Amino acid sequence: MRVCFQLQVKADRIDEYRSRHAEVWPEMLTALAETGWHNYSLFLRGDGLLIGYVETPSLELALADMARTEVNARWQTEMAEFFEQLEGQAPDEGFLVLEEVFHLEDQLHQINHRNDQMDDDAPRSDVK
Protein backbone atom coordinates (compact mmCIF):
# COMPACT_ATOMS: atom_id res chain seq x y z
CA MET A 1 0.00 0.00 0.00
CA ARG A 2 1.12 3.55 -0.71
CA VAL A 3 0.63 6.08 2.08
CA CYS A 4 0.98 9.83 1.93
CA PHE A 5 0.72 11.97 5.04
CA GLN A 6 1.23 15.54 6.16
CA LEU A 7 2.50 17.35 9.21
CA GLN A 8 3.38 20.99 9.84
CA VAL A 9 6.90 21.84 10.97
CA LYS A 10 7.12 24.98 13.12
CA ALA A 11 8.49 27.89 11.07
CA ASP A 12 11.33 28.55 13.51
CA ARG A 13 12.43 24.89 13.46
CA ILE A 14 12.59 24.23 9.70
CA ASP A 15 16.36 24.53 9.33
CA GLU A 16 17.06 22.29 12.31
CA TYR A 17 14.46 19.78 11.06
CA ARG A 18 16.30 19.59 7.73
CA SER A 19 19.59 19.16 9.55
CA ARG A 20 18.28 16.33 11.73
CA HIS A 21 17.04 14.45 8.67
CA ALA A 22 20.28 14.85 6.77
CA GLU A 23 21.80 12.30 9.16
CA VAL A 24 19.12 10.14 10.76
CA TRP A 25 20.44 7.77 13.41
CA PRO A 26 21.57 4.48 11.81
CA GLU A 27 19.54 2.43 14.31
CA MET A 28 16.42 4.42 13.37
CA LEU A 29 17.02 3.77 9.66
CA THR A 30 17.46 0.06 10.37
CA ALA A 31 14.32 -0.09 12.51
CA LEU A 32 12.25 1.59 9.79
CA ALA A 33 13.48 -0.84 7.15
CA GLU A 34 12.92 -3.86 9.40
CA THR A 35 9.36 -2.85 10.30
CA GLY A 36 8.02 -2.43 6.77
CA TRP A 37 8.77 1.21 5.86
CA HIS A 38 9.85 1.02 2.22
CA ASN A 39 10.50 3.74 -0.34
CA TYR A 40 10.01 6.22 2.50
CA SER A 41 10.51 9.91 1.65
CA LEU A 42 9.79 13.24 3.30
CA PHE A 43 9.22 16.45 1.34
CA LEU A 44 9.37 19.84 3.04
CA ARG A 45 7.90 23.06 1.67
CA GLY A 46 9.46 26.40 2.64
CA ASP A 47 6.61 27.23 5.01
CA GLY A 48 7.04 23.97 6.93
CA LEU A 49 4.41 21.84 5.25
CA LEU A 50 5.82 18.32 5.45
CA ILE A 51 4.58 15.60 3.12
CA GLY A 52 5.63 12.02 3.76
CA TYR A 53 5.34 9.05 1.43
CA VAL A 54 5.88 5.40 2.32
CA GLU A 55 5.12 2.03 0.78
CA THR A 56 4.26 -0.65 3.30
CA PRO A 57 2.19 -3.84 3.44
CA SER A 58 0.21 -2.31 6.35
CA LEU A 59 0.54 1.16 7.86
CA GLU A 60 -1.07 0.00 11.09
CA LEU A 61 1.39 -2.88 11.44
CA ALA A 62 4.38 -0.72 10.47
CA LEU A 63 3.41 1.88 13.10
CA ALA A 64 2.79 -0.78 15.75
CA ASP A 65 6.10 -2.51 15.05
CA MET A 66 7.97 0.80 15.26
CA ALA A 67 6.18 1.66 18.51
CA ARG A 68 7.75 -1.44 20.07
CA THR A 69 11.30 -0.22 19.35
CA GLU A 70 13.34 1.76 21.85
CA VAL A 71 14.89 3.91 19.13
CA ASN A 72 11.48 5.05 17.88
CA ALA A 73 10.48 6.18 21.37
CA ARG A 74 13.63 8.33 21.57
CA TRP A 75 13.20 9.68 18.02
CA GLN A 76 9.52 10.56 18.45
CA THR A 77 10.27 12.35 21.74
CA GLU A 78 13.00 14.44 20.11
CA MET A 79 10.97 15.19 16.96
CA ALA A 80 7.70 16.13 18.70
CA GLU A 81 8.97 19.64 19.48
CA PHE A 82 9.36 20.37 15.76
CA PHE A 83 5.66 20.08 14.87
CA GLU A 84 2.53 22.15 15.27
CA GLN A 85 -0.84 20.79 16.38
CA LEU A 86 0.17 17.37 17.70
CA GLU A 87 -1.91 17.88 20.85
CA GLY A 88 0.28 15.60 22.95
CA GLN A 89 0.68 12.90 20.30
CA ALA A 90 3.96 11.62 18.91
CA PRO A 91 4.59 12.76 15.32
CA ASP A 92 3.97 9.25 13.96
CA GLU A 93 0.59 9.22 15.75
CA GLY A 94 -0.43 12.72 14.72
CA PHE A 95 0.10 12.85 11.02
CA LEU A 96 -2.82 13.30 8.68
CA VAL A 97 -3.05 10.47 6.13
CA LEU A 98 -4.11 11.78 2.73
CA GLU A 99 -6.50 9.97 0.40
CA GLU A 100 -4.94 8.67 -2.80
CA VAL A 101 -7.16 9.76 -5.69
CA PHE A 102 -4.92 8.88 -8.65
CA HIS A 103 -2.14 6.41 -9.38
CA LEU A 104 -0.86 6.15 -12.94
CA GLU A 105 0.18 2.50 -12.83
CA ASP A 106 -3.18 1.40 -11.34
CA GLN A 107 -5.12 3.11 -14.11
CA LEU A 108 -2.82 1.82 -16.83
CA HIS A 109 -3.20 -1.68 -15.39
CA GLN A 110 -7.01 -1.33 -15.51
CA ILE A 111 -6.89 -0.22 -19.15
CA ASN A 112 -4.57 -3.07 -20.11
CA HIS A 113 -6.73 -5.57 -18.23
CA ARG A 114 -9.88 -4.34 -20.03
CA ASN A 115 -8.10 -4.49 -23.39
CA ASP A 116 -6.91 -8.04 -22.67
CA GLN A 117 -10.47 -9.07 -21.79
CA MET A 118 -11.85 -7.49 -24.97
CA ASP A 119 -9.22 -9.35 -27.00
CA ASP A 120 -10.23 -12.62 -25.33
CA ASP A 121 -13.93 -11.98 -26.04
CA ALA A 122 -13.45 -10.91 -29.66
CA PRO A 123 -14.50 -13.44 -32.31
CA ARG A 124 -11.58 -15.06 -34.04
CA SER A 125 -11.65 -14.87 -37.83
CA ASP A 126 -8.90 -17.44 -38.13
CA VAL A 127 -10.89 -20.16 -36.34
CA LYS A 128 -12.52 -22.71 -38.69
C-alpha positions in Angstrom: 0.0 0.0 0.0 1.1 3.5 -0.7 0.6 6.1 2.1 1.0 9.8 1.9 0.7 12.0 5.0 1.2 15.5 6.2 2.5 17.4 9.2 3.4 21.0 9.8 6.9 21.8 11.0 7.1 25.0 13.1 8.5 27.9 11.1 11.3 28.6 13.5 12.4 24.9 13.5 12.6 24.2 9.7 16.4 24.5 9.3 17.1 22.3 12.3 14.5 19.8 11.1 16.3 19.6 7.7 19.6 19.2 9.5 18.3 16.3 11.7 17.0 14.5 8.7 20.3 14.9 6.8 21.8 12.3 9.2 19.1 10.1 10.8 20.4 7.8 13.4 21.6 4.5 11.8 19.5 2.4 14.3 16.4 4.4 13.4 17.0 3.8 9.7 17.5 0.1 10.4 14.3 -0.1 12.5 12.3 1.6 9.8 13.5 -0.8 7.1 12.9 -3.9 9.4 9.4 -2.8 10.3 8.0 -2.4 6.8 8.8 1.2 5.9 9.9 1.0 2.2 10.5 3.7 -0.3 10.0 6.2 2.5 10.5 9.9 1.6 9.8 13.2 3.3 9.2 16.4 1.3 9.4 19.8 3.0 7.9 23.1 1.7 9.5 26.4 2.6 6.6 27.2 5.0 7.0 24.0 6.9 4.4 21.8 5.2 5.8 18.3 5.4 4.6 15.6 3.1 5.6 12.0 3.8 5.3 9.0 1.4 5.9 5.4 2.3 5.1 2.0 0.8 4.3 -0.7 3.3 2.2 -3.8 3.4 0.2 -2.3 6.4 0.5 1.2 7.9 -1.1 0.0 11.1 1.4 -2.9 11.4 4.4 -0.7 10.5 3.4 1.9 13.1 2.8 -0.8 15.8 6.1 -2.5 15.0 8.0 0.8 15.3 6.2 1.7 18.5 7.8 -1.4 20.1 11.3 -0.2 19.4 13.3 1.8 21.8 14.9 3.9 19.1 11.5 5.0 17.9 10.5 6.2 21.4 13.6 8.3 21.6 13.2 9.7 18.0 9.5 10.6 18.5 10.3 12.4 21.7 13.0 14.4 20.1 11.0 15.2 17.0 7.7 16.1 18.7 9.0 19.6 19.5 9.4 20.4 15.8 5.7 20.1 14.9 2.5 22.1 15.3 -0.8 20.8 16.4 0.2 17.4 17.7 -1.9 17.9 20.8 0.3 15.6 22.9 0.7 12.9 20.3 4.0 11.6 18.9 4.6 12.8 15.3 4.0 9.2 14.0 0.6 9.2 15.8 -0.4 12.7 14.7 0.1 12.8 11.0 -2.8 13.3 8.7 -3.1 10.5 6.1 -4.1 11.8 2.7 -6.5 10.0 0.4 -4.9 8.7 -2.8 -7.2 9.8 -5.7 -4.9 8.9 -8.6 -2.1 6.4 -9.4 -0.9 6.1 -12.9 0.2 2.5 -12.8 -3.2 1.4 -11.3 -5.1 3.1 -14.1 -2.8 1.8 -16.8 -3.2 -1.7 -15.4 -7.0 -1.3 -15.5 -6.9 -0.2 -19.1 -4.6 -3.1 -20.1 -6.7 -5.6 -18.2 -9.9 -4.3 -20.0 -8.1 -4.5 -23.4 -6.9 -8.0 -22.7 -10.5 -9.1 -21.8 -11.8 -7.5 -25.0 -9.2 -9.4 -27.0 -10.2 -12.6 -25.3 -13.9 -12.0 -26.0 -13.5 -10.9 -29.7 -14.5 -13.4 -32.3 -11.6 -15.1 -34.0 -11.6 -14.9 -37.8 -8.9 -17.4 -38.1 -10.9 -20.2 -36.3 -12.5 -22.7 -38.7 
